[in-house]
């Protein structure tokens, strides 16, 4: 996908990317724990705390993205629309199988 976003949309775009990265990090660790304890056992306190920390990090990234998109919408409706279209196109692309 090739699209150039307006400069005004870049802070919100970067916030979106950070939010997606934190989501992947959280789910990846969760999957790692699910695999580790597939046949029994339970998470250690350290593992649970780390997982909780990843979720909190993601929650902060979600809040930052919400604020960035809200600010963008208020300041530059055209850039906001371009970003929404960009994200929509990105999410519509077929994902590679793992």
C-alpha positions as CSV (number, residue, x, y, z in Angstrom):
1,X,0.0,0.0,0.0
2,X,1.4,3.4,-0.9
3,X,-0.1,6.5,0.4
4,X,1.4,9.7,1.7
5,X,-0.3,11.1,4.8
6,X,-0.5,14.9,5.4
7,X,2.1,16.1,7.9
8,X,-0.6,17.1,10.3
9,X,-1.7,13.4,10.5
10,X,1.7,12.0,11.4
11,X,1.5,12.4,15.2
12,X,-1.8,10.5,15.2
13,X,-0.3,7.9,12.8
14,X,2.7,7.4,15.0
15,X,0.3,7.0,18.0
16,X,-1.6,4.4,16.0
17,X,1.6,2.5,15.2
18,X,2.7,2.6,18.9
19,X,-0.8,1.3,19.9
20,X,-0.6,-1.5,17.4
21,X,3.0,-2.4,18.6
22,X,1.9,-2.5,22.2
23,X,-1.1,-4.7,21.3
24,X,1.2,-7.1,19.4
25,X,3.7,-7.2,22.4
26,X,0.9,-8.0,24.9
27,X,-0.7,-10.7,22.7
28,X,2.7,-12.2,21.9
29,X,3.5,-12.6,25.6
30,X,0.1,-13.9,26.4
31,X,0.5,-16.5,23.6
32,X,3.9,-17.4,25.0
33,X,2.4,-18.0,28.4
34,X,-0.5,-20.0,27.0
35,X,2.0,-22.3,25.2
36,X,4.2,-22.6,28.2
37,X,1.3,-23.7,30.5
38,X,-0.6,-25.6,27.9
39,X,-0.3,-28.9,29.8
40,X,-0.5,-27.6,33.3
41,X,1.1,-25.3,35.8
42,X,0.3,-21.7,36.3
43,X,1.9,-18.3,35.7
44,X,4.5,-17.0,38.2
45,X,3.9,-13.8,40.0
46,X,6.6,-12.2,37.8
47,X,4.9,-13.4,34.6
48,X,1.6,-12.1,35.7
49,X,3.0,-8.8,36.7
50,X,4.8,-8.5,33.4
51,X,1.6,-9.3,31.5
52,X,-0.3,-6.7,33.5
53,X,2.5,-4.2,32.8
54,X,2.1,-4.9,29.0
55,X,-1.6,-4.4,29.2
56,X,-1.2,-1.1,31.1
57,X,1.3,0.0,28.5
58,X,-1.2,-0.8,25.8
59,X,-4.0,1.0,27.6
60,X,-1.8,4.2,27.7
61,X,-1.1,3.8,24.0
62,X,-4.8,3.5,23.3
63,X,-5.5,6.7,25.3
64,X,-2.7,8.5,23.5
65,X,-4.1,7.5,20.1
66,X,-7.6,8.6,21.1
67,X,-6.3,12.0,22.1
68,X,-4.2,12.4,19.0
69,X,-7.1,11.5,16.7
70,X,-9.4,13.8,18.6
71,X,-6.9,16.6,18.3
72,X,-6.4,15.9,14.6
73,X,-10.1,15.9,13.9
74,X,-10.5,19.3,15.7
75,X,-7.5,20.9,14.0
76,X,-7.5,19.5,10.4
77,X,-10.6,17.6,9.2
78,X,-9.0,16.8,5.9
79,X,-5.9,15.2,7.5
80,X,-8.2,13.3,9.9
81,X,-10.1,11.9,7.0
82,X,-6.9,10.9,5.2
83,X,-5.7,9.1,8.3
84,X,-9.0,7.2,8.7
85,X,-8.9,6.2,5.1
86,X,-5.2,5.1,5.4
87,X,-5.9,3.0,8.5
88,X,-9.0,1.5,6.9
89,X,-7.0,0.5,3.8
90,X,-4.3,-0.9,5.9
91,X,-6.7,-3.0,7.9
92,X,-8.4,-4.2,4.7
93,X,-5.2,-5.7,3.3
94,X,-4.9,-9.4,3.5
95,X,-2.6,-10.5,6.3
96,X,0.2,-12.9,5.7
97,X,-0.4,-16.3,7.4
98,X,1.9,-17.2,10.3
